[in-house]
Amino acid sequence: MPEPLRRIGVFLGALWFVVGIIAVVAFLLALAGGDVSARGAIAFALGAAGIALVPRLLSVPSLLGGFSALVYAFLFLPIVVVVIYAFNSGTNVAEFAGFSTKPFSRALDDDTITSAIERSIQIAVASAVVATVFGTAAALALSRVSRRVRNPFDVLVFLTLVVPELVIAVSSLIFFVNVGFELGLVTMFLAHTVFNASLVLLIVRARFVSMGSSLEEASMDLGASALATFRQVTLPRLAPAIVAGAILSFTFSFDDVVISNFTAGAGNDTWPLRILAGIRFGLSPDLNAAATMMLGVTLLGLGGAALILRRAARTQGGGGLALTGEA
């Protein structure tokens, strides 16, 4: 059997199995409530058949692959629907009236959306620049200290990334209010930068540790100063990781919702917050178009960072990510 057909069969088999479980559970609940219909009985029979036959027809690895495909479909199909309906020529989001790019022009003509875009870009660029500088400096410093000194900082860095974003947002709000900061662009910038600096630190330190120190030692043995060695040897090799960290910082700050929502204050909506506020009054093709444009910017940033890191690993070599700072 051709590989594409086999994969389609595996996907359909996994779908039959999952839907069968749902049908059986629904039938049992209806039976317990005394409300069983002929349609429910037929669904129960087909579901039971799927539960019994699919594991016998498909191997466990194939079935797990089908389940993975179902998960990805469940996650990304709604995004695909939003993108498709962003080109809807009609005003009813429940009916696709035809292909048109007018929703994009209407979205860009909306002053509230364009001002939110400008605000998002300003915060994201500033946060990316500052986070990249501080994250790179911290990565170089922590890579050269002993484990006893490095471990407490590692805990703080990983806590920043592991702790739920909602907790960080609430903590930032409480901190800014107690300190007396007026919520606005500055508070959003500071909150984003704290998170992004930890991200840049991990990426740059992973690259720095994987490079090794042989070329730096050779440069200094040949008479180069520490500053010249950093400028001519270390920095060019770290450049891909630094650029990738900056792009990721920009992306995460650009499309952040939770932290921005708690630290924005009144009248400082970013692009994601403007879309969130618009959804409260109902969906529209203009909002779909704005969300699609934001998705495009995010995908470009993530794709660019992944491409830079992959190219650096292929051309310069490296032992992968050493997130703890040890080679």
Helices and strands as residue ranges (DSSP letters): H 3-33, H 38-57, H 60-85, H 102-109, H 111-142, H 147-162, H 165-179, H 185-211, H 214-221, H 226-229, I 230-234, H 235-254, H 258-263, H 271-279, H 285-316
